[in-house]
Amino acid sequence: MAAEKDSFGQKAVDYTVNIVIRAAIGTAMLMPYETRVRGMGWLTAHVLAPIGGFRKRIRMNLAHVLPDLPKAEVDRMVRAVPDNVGRTLIEIYSGEDFVKRAITAPIEGPGLARLEAARDAGRPVILVTGHMGNYDAVRANLIHRGYNMGALYRRMSNPYFNDHYVRSISKIGTPMFEQGRKGMIEMVRHIKAGGILGILTDLYVQDGEPLEFFGQKARTSLVTAELALKFDAALIPVYGLRNPDGLSFRIVAQDEIPHSDPITMTQAVNDGLESLVRENMDQWFWIHRRWKYATRPLRPKGSVQKS
């Protein structure tokens, strides 16, 4: 009975949160594109962030990995980070309006030549990316350039929000592969055909490897490196950064990660992302619980761990 009540309560919370988000998105979509993006950034930074606990999470993460960061910079971050998150969300829901901006973004860095060489050779590519700037700017841009670009995504815990979110990201481009047996089968078929697969890997993963990120252990999935080794795919870190105008983008393609072993390769990805975050502090999603449980032993499969 208690479990049923907890389940009902969570469903009620998920439903309510989804209604609020949908209302905010629906209202924003009535505005011109630039006003919409700026407005959603402001709303997230000044209204949704305090309510959702984003500011507290950002402060906790910064205190954990950058305890000497000046207070003025921390105060700026608790506003600037949610602003970028809000902009990213409404951009993803803006479909063609967003794609028009994303496809004009220049690509810089040594990874572009590696990507072009892989395409010319018919070699598959694993593009590892993170919650930096707007990560979907990369996908939209590469699809426009003619790359056979697919993406692996994780189903969100809120089922009401997940349904319309997946519809929105699918409008930017397909194929999309949901984590799970069916999605993995489709994803492997795509890679074997020489396709490009984009994967976000900067989230906490319960059974991930505790690797270094900002000088602290963070459980990190090894899947991108494992896939690259298994299918002889190029592993290239690529990130979509927001320009100072807050509306346009540039894409940074870091150099290909040499094949060695999954831990070494994934640590190199972490190091490259950390370097980029340090140069663009307010563009990474500091709202995530990236370092949770990093020092605890892994829990047995099938057990329940409270967060």
TORBAZA-883168 format. One record per residue (C-alpha): residue number from 1; residue in one letter; x, y, z. Coordinates in Angstrom, 3 decimals, padded with zeros to 6 digits. Layout:
N
{NUM, "a", {X, Y, Z}}
...
This chain:
307
{1, "m", {000.000, 000.000, 000.000}}
{2, "a", {002.822, 002.408, 000.892}}
{3, "a", {004.559, 001.656, -002.405}}
{4, "e", {001.336, 002.351, -004.299}}
{5, "k", {000.969, 005.687, -002.513}}
{6, "d", {004.564, 006.606, -003.303}}
{7, "s", {004.019, 005.679, -006.944}}
{8, "f", {000.820, 007.703, -007.145}}
{9, "g", {002.519, 010.645, -005.461}}
{10, "q", {005.429, 010.573, -007.902}}
{11, "k", {003.050, 010.393, -010.850}}
{12, "a", {001.206, 013.409, -009.508}}
{13, "v", {004.458, 015.344, -009.148}}
{14, "d", {005.605, 014.340, -012.642}}
{15, "y", {002.267, 015.329, -014.116}}
{16, "t", {002.278, 018.710, -012.374}}
{17, "v", {005.874, 019.477, -013.350}}
{18, "n", {005.095, 018.570, -016.943}}
{19, "i", {002.056, 020.879, -016.991}}
{20, "v", {004.158, 023.797, -015.714}}
{21, "i", {006.929, 023.172, -018.253}}
{22, "r", {004.480, 022.716, -021.117}}
{23, "a", {002.735, 025.965, -020.169}}
{24, "a", {006.048, 027.838, -020.139}}
{25, "i", {007.101, 026.339, -023.460}}
{26, "g", {003.701, 026.976, -025.031}}
{27, "t", {003.740, 030.612, -023.969}}
{28, "a", {007.305, 031.099, -025.187}}
{29, "m", {006.486, 029.567, -028.578}}
{30, "l", {004.009, 032.390, -029.206}}
{31, "m", {006.871, 034.893, -029.218}}
{32, "p", {009.346, 035.721, -032.010}}
{33, "y", {012.367, 033.428, -031.941}}
{34, "e", {014.948, 035.765, -030.399}}
{35, "t", {012.504, 037.038, -027.776}}
{36, "r", {011.492, 033.458, -027.049}}
{37, "v", {015.047, 032.281, -026.433}}
{38, "r", {016.013, 035.252, -024.282}}
{39, "g", {012.743, 035.089, -022.372}}
{40, "m", {013.032, 031.384, -021.586}}
{41, "g", {016.591, 031.941, -020.405}}
{42, "w", {015.446, 034.694, -018.056}}
{43, "l", {012.484, 032.656, -016.778}}
{44, "t", {014.664, 029.644, -016.036}}
{45, "a", {017.365, 031.715, -014.326}}
{46, "h", {015.067, 033.834, -012.146}}
{47, "v", {011.960, 031.686, -011.565}}
{48, "l", {012.425, 028.009, -012.375}}
{49, "a", {015.981, 027.711, -011.014}}
{50, "p", {015.123, 028.844, -007.471}}
{51, "i", {011.979, 026.693, -007.412}}
{52, "g", {013.707, 023.629, -008.838}}
{53, "g", {016.746, 023.844, -006.588}}
{54, "f", {019.121, 024.517, -009.491}}
{55, "r", {020.898, 027.335, -007.676}}
{56, "k", {021.607, 025.156, -004.665}}
{57, "r", {022.885, 022.332, -006.891}}
{58, "i", {025.205, 024.677, -008.788}}
{59, "r", {026.637, 026.067, -005.560}}
{60, "m", {027.170, 022.561, -004.179}}
{61, "n", {028.942, 021.353, -007.321}}
{62, "l", {031.188, 024.406, -007.486}}
{63, "a", {032.048, 024.123, -003.801}}
{64, "h", {032.930, 020.461, -004.350}}
{65, "v", {035.346, 020.910, -007.254}}
{66, "l", {036.278, 024.616, -007.207}}
{67, "p", {036.127, 025.680, -003.545}}
{68, "d", {038.339, 028.735, -004.181}}
{69, "l", {036.107, 030.206, -006.870}}
{70, "p", {035.347, 033.840, -005.908}}
{71, "k", {031.879, 034.437, -004.457}}
{72, "a", {031.082, 036.977, -007.170}}
{73, "e", {031.744, 034.343, -009.840}}
{74, "v", {029.608, 031.759, -008.035}}
{75, "d", {026.772, 034.284, -007.802}}
{76, "r", {027.086, 034.948, -011.517}}
{77, "m", {027.081, 031.237, -012.295}}
{78, "v", {023.856, 030.515, -010.419}}
{79, "r", {022.131, 032.887, -012.853}}
{80, "a", {024.110, 032.294, -016.048}}
{81, "v", {023.986, 028.483, -016.013}}
{82, "p", {020.163, 028.207, -015.739}}
{83, "d", {019.872, 030.933, -018.387}}
{84, "n", {021.780, 028.719, -020.825}}
{85, "v", {019.711, 025.686, -019.800}}
{86, "g", {016.467, 027.564, -020.472}}
{87, "r", {017.685, 028.800, -023.831}}
{88, "t", {018.744, 025.273, -024.805}}
{89, "l", {015.357, 023.810, -023.890}}
{90, "i", {013.300, 026.270, -025.904}}
{91, "e", {015.713, 026.076, -028.834}}
{92, "i", {015.191, 022.333, -029.021}}
{93, "y", {011.424, 022.908, -029.102}}
{94, "s", {011.786, 025.583, -031.778}}
{95, "g", {012.459, 023.120, -034.572}}
{96, "e", {013.279, 024.808, -037.867}}
{97, "d", {013.918, 028.198, -036.264}}
{98, "f", {016.693, 026.636, -034.187}}
{99, "v", {018.058, 024.516, -037.033}}
{100, "k", {018.488, 027.628, -039.200}}
{101, "r", {020.829, 029.040, -036.547}}
{102, "a", {022.655, 025.792, -035.853}}
{103, "i", {023.558, 025.009, -039.469}}
{104, "t", {025.423, 028.308, -039.841}}
{105, "a", {027.793, 027.492, -036.981}}
{106, "p", {031.441, 027.142, -038.041}}
{107, "i", {033.333, 024.021, -037.001}}
{108, "e", {036.808, 024.525, -035.543}}
{109, "g", {039.439, 022.186, -034.188}}
{110, "p", {041.447, 019.182, -035.436}}
{111, "g", {038.513, 016.814, -035.086}}
{112, "l", {036.878, 018.166, -038.256}}
{113, "a", {039.633, 016.780, -040.494}}
{114, "r", {039.422, 013.448, -038.653}}
{115, "l", {035.662, 013.386, -039.160}}
{116, "e", {035.988, 014.106, -042.872}}
{117, "a", {038.664, 011.430, -043.262}}
{118, "a", {036.459, 008.844, -041.552}}
{119, "r", {033.535, 009.690, -043.835}}
{120, "d", {035.726, 009.420, -046.939}}
{121, "a", {036.968, 006.010, -045.764}}
{122, "g", {033.487, 004.747, -044.835}}
{123, "r", {034.651, 004.359, -041.242}}
{124, "p", {032.074, 004.721, -038.439}}
{125, "v", {032.429, 007.568, -035.957}}
{126, "i", {031.438, 007.870, -032.321}}
{127, "l", {030.938, 011.538, -031.505}}
{128, "v", {031.137, 011.985, -027.759}}
{129, "t", {029.603, 015.191, -026.481}}
{130, "g", {028.257, 016.729, -023.298}}
{131, "h", {025.745, 019.153, -021.834}}
{132, "m", {027.676, 022.150, -023.062}}
{133, "g", {026.143, 025.205, -024.759}}
{134, "n", {023.505, 023.519, -026.899}}
{135, "y", {024.498, 019.937, -027.661}}
{136, "d", {021.860, 019.537, -030.393}}
{137, "a", {023.478, 022.323, -032.434}}
{138, "v", {026.146, 019.767, -033.364}}
{139, "r", {023.630, 017.206, -034.582}}
{140, "a", {021.645, 019.712, -036.631}}
{141, "n", {024.816, 021.119, -038.170}}
{142, "l", {026.330, 017.778, -039.174}}
{143, "i", {023.069, 016.488, -040.636}}
{144, "h", {022.928, 019.639, -042.770}}
{145, "r", {026.489, 018.945, -043.939}}
{146, "g", {025.388, 015.538, -045.191}}
{147, "y", {026.675, 013.322, -042.406}}
{148, "n", {024.688, 010.190, -041.563}}
{149, "m", {024.180, 011.348, -037.987}}
{150, "g", {022.253, 009.353, -035.393}}
{151, "a", {021.988, 009.870, -031.631}}
{152, "l", {021.580, 007.704, -028.544}}
{153, "y", {019.316, 009.123, -025.862}}
{154, "r", {018.188, 008.105, -022.402}}
{155, "r", {014.479, 008.076, -021.576}}
{156, "m", {013.711, 010.746, -018.991}}
{157, "s", {012.355, 009.757, -015.597}}
{158, "n", {009.272, 011.957, -016.092}}
{159, "p", {007.196, 010.007, -018.654}}
{160, "y", {004.845, 012.911, -019.362}}
{161, "f", {007.722, 015.212, -020.264}}
{162, "n", {009.667, 012.511, -022.094}}
{163, "d", {007.050, 011.931, -024.783}}
{164, "h", {006.910, 015.468, -026.163}}
{165, "y", {010.645, 016.011, -025.594}}
{166, "v", {011.518, 013.028, -027.797}}
{167, "r", {009.134, 014.287, -030.476}}
{168, "s", {010.918, 017.643, -030.406}}
{169, "i", {014.474, 016.313, -030.637}}
{170, "s", {013.385, 013.963, -033.429}}
{171, "k", {012.293, 016.964, -035.511}}
{172, "i", {015.890, 018.213, -035.474}}
{173, "g", {016.973, 014.990, -037.135}}
{174, "t", {016.801, 011.214, -037.090}}
{175, "p", {017.620, 008.409, -036.477}}
{176, "m", {017.271, 008.478, -032.699}}
{177, "f", {018.093, 005.398, -030.614}}
{178, "e", {016.591, 004.997, -027.151}}
{179, "q", {018.755, 003.221, -024.582}}
{180, "g", {017.430, -000.315, -024.315}}
{181, "r", {017.536, -003.585, -026.238}}
{182, "k", {015.670, -002.413, -029.334}}
{183, "g", {017.543, 000.873, -029.509}}
{184, "m", {020.900, -000.863, -029.129}}
{185, "i", {020.137, -003.253, -031.989}}
{186, "e", {019.220, -000.346, -034.259}}
{187, "m", {022.256, 001.622, -033.094}}
{188, "v", {024.672, -001.225, -033.865}}
{189, "r", {023.170, -001.572, -037.337}}
{190, "h", {023.723, 002.154, -037.887}}
{191, "i", {027.368, 001.983, -036.759}}
{192, "k", {028.140, -001.092, -038.875}}
{193, "a", {026.847, 000.779, -041.908}}
{194, "g", {029.525, 003.426, -041.343}}
{195, "g", {027.222, 005.915, -039.668}}
{196, "i", {027.983, 008.555, -037.062}}
{197, "l", {026.616, 008.181, -033.558}}
{198, "g", {026.386, 011.042, -031.060}}
{199, "i", {026.311, 010.218, -027.343}}
{200, "l", {026.101, 012.485, -024.289}}
{201, "t", {028.365, 010.987, -021.624}}
{202, "d", {028.787, 013.659, -018.940}}
{203, "l", {026.032, 012.399, -016.648}}
{204, "y", {026.315, 010.252, -013.522}}
{205, "v", {026.068, 006.549, -014.366}}
{206, "q", {025.466, 004.221, -011.418}}
{207, "d", {027.714, 001.434, -012.677}}
{208, "g", {030.177, 003.744, -014.415}}
{209, "e", {033.902, 003.919, -013.788}}
{210, "p", {034.996, 006.468, -011.122}}
{211, "l", {037.192, 008.692, -013.295}}
{212, "e", {038.713, 012.119, -012.697}}
{213, "f", {036.700, 015.205, -013.577}}
{214, "f", {037.718, 018.553, -012.092}}
{215, "g", {040.015, 016.752, -009.678}}
{216, "q", {037.239, 014.621, -008.177}}
{217, "k", {035.922, 011.160, -008.939}}
{218, "a", {032.856, 011.073, -011.174}}
{219, "r", {031.198, 007.830, -012.256}}
{220, "t", {031.488, 007.838, -016.034}}
{221, "s", {030.125, 005.519, -018.710}}
{222, "l", {032.746, 003.761, -020.830}}
{223, "v", {030.277, 002.997, -023.619}}
{224, "t", {031.668, 005.429, -026.195}}
{225, "a", {035.186, 004.034, -025.943}}
{226, "e", {033.916, 000.452, -025.868}}
{227, "l", {031.874, 001.018, -029.035}}
{228, "a", {034.798, 002.710, -030.764}}
{229, "l", {037.080, -000.234, -029.986}}
{230, "k", {034.511, -002.882, -030.888}}
{231, "f", {033.617, -001.397, -034.281}}
{232, "d", {036.960, 000.285, -035.079}}
{233, "a", {035.211, 003.657, -035.030}}
{234, "a", {036.875, 007.027, -034.658}}
{235, "l", {036.167, 008.530, -031.230}}
{236, "i", {035.908, 012.312, -031.582}}
{237, "p", {034.740, 014.760, -028.868}}
{238, "v", {032.544, 017.518, -030.345}}
{239, "y", {030.735, 020.327, -028.505}}
{240, "g", {028.282, 023.057, -029.513}}
{241, "l", {029.188, 026.318, -027.760}}
{242, "r", {026.973, 029.375, -027.485}}
{243, "n", {028.391, 032.640, -028.773}}
{244, "p", {028.355, 035.840, -026.660}}
{245, "d", {025.182, 037.020, -028.450}}
{246, "g", {023.348, 034.137, -026.737}}
{247, "l", {021.689, 033.048, -029.984}}
{248, "s", {024.311, 031.717, -032.388}}
{249, "f", {026.844, 028.908, -032.022}}
{250, "r", {030.299, 027.644, -032.830}}
{251, "i", {031.251, 023.983, -032.852}}
{252, "v", {034.494, 022.732, -031.337}}
{253, "a", {035.732, 019.385, -032.653}}
{254, "q", {038.591, 018.192, -030.463}}
{255, "d", {041.192, 015.776, -031.802}}
{256, "e", {040.376, 012.096, -032.207}}
{257, "i", {041.059, 009.995, -029.118}}
{258, "p", {043.655, 007.315, -029.959}}
{259, "h", {042.521, 003.726, -029.448}}
{260, "s", {043.973, 002.117, -026.334}}
{261, "d", {041.656, 000.854, -023.598}}
{262, "p", {038.204, 002.115, -022.471}}
{263, "i", {039.385, 003.723, -019.216}}
{264, "t", {042.317, 005.590, -020.779}}
{265, "m", {040.195, 006.769, -023.701}}
{266, "t", {037.284, 007.895, -021.526}}
{267, "q", {039.595, 009.741, -019.145}}
{268, "a", {040.971, 011.608, -022.161}}
{269, "v", {037.403, 012.606, -023.057}}
{270, "n", {036.833, 013.847, -019.486}}
{271, "d", {040.067, 015.839, -019.604}}
{272, "g", {039.131, 017.465, -022.909}}
{273, "l", {035.675, 018.395, -021.655}}
{274, "e", {037.080, 019.801, -018.406}}
{275, "s", {039.482, 022.002, -020.357}}
{276, "l", {036.625, 023.340, -022.470}}
{277, "v", {034.389, 023.914, -019.443}}
{278, "r", {037.118, 025.889, -017.687}}
{279, "e", {037.215, 028.206, -020.711}}
{280, "n", {033.401, 028.495, -020.834}}
{281, "m", {032.308, 027.965, -017.245}}
{282, "d", {028.682, 029.082, -017.542}}
{283, "q", {027.933, 026.887, -020.564}}
{284, "w", {028.188, 023.494, -018.851}}
{285, "f", {025.092, 022.131, -017.070}}
{286, "w", {026.280, 022.426, -013.462}}
{287, "i", {022.722, 021.544, -012.414}}
{288, "h", {023.436, 017.815, -012.763}}
{289, "r", {024.547, 015.636, -009.841}}
{290, "r", {027.727, 014.690, -011.665}}
{291, "w", {029.789, 013.604, -008.640}}
{292, "k", {027.226, 011.729, -006.540}}
{293, "y", {028.187, 008.381, -004.986}}
{294, "a", {031.600, 008.528, -006.692}}
{295, "t", {033.469, 007.294, -003.615}}
{296, "r", {030.960, 004.630, -002.600}}
{297, "p", {031.288, 000.959, -003.615}}
{298, "l", {029.059, -000.039, -006.487}}
{299, "r", {025.724, -001.345, -005.291}}
{300, "p", {024.626, -004.853, -006.332}}
{301, "k", {022.604, -005.113, -009.517}}
{302, "g", {018.890, -004.806, -008.889}}
{303, "s", {019.192, -003.073, -005.509}}
{304, "v", {017.683, 000.296, -004.754}}
{305, "q", {019.761, 003.311, -003.779}}
{306, "k", {018.157, 006.504, -002.592}}
{307, "s", {019.270, 009.771, -004.126}}
